[in-house]
């Protein structure tokens, strides 16, 4: 009886190990490129957009009319100054904490913390400023181009 149990365990282990090998051998190259496009983190091209800010365009061209999707990375202790955009923008906080303020008077101490996983809609032509405080923050931004940023700071 003990020998049968041992044999069953060995068979279960062998089947599980075989499934692991089978599943582990499937890779991105095996997927149909006509069905899916994948960019791994090391394949995403980041471009500097001024001190403390980088952007990676995933879809479209923010400088032209039409839909765009981009990633925006704020380095710690960097914020924009009051500005607005011509069109609504739809933002998901992917990592870190994003700090947001509204109105024409720049006051980083009055910003509100928006944690990772949150969704924010910036309404067209409404003044705001934003950025990161103590930790890096990465946002996904979806909008209609051209994506303009109009300064609106009250001094």
Secondary structure, DSSP 8 states (H G I E B T S, - for coil): -HHHHHHHHHHHHHHHHHHHHHHHT--GGGS-TTT-----GGG---EE-STTEEEEEEES-TTSSEEEEEEEEE-TTEE--SEE-SS-EEEEEEESEEEEEESSS--GGG-EEEETT-EEEE-TT--EEEEESSS-EEEEEEEEES---EE----
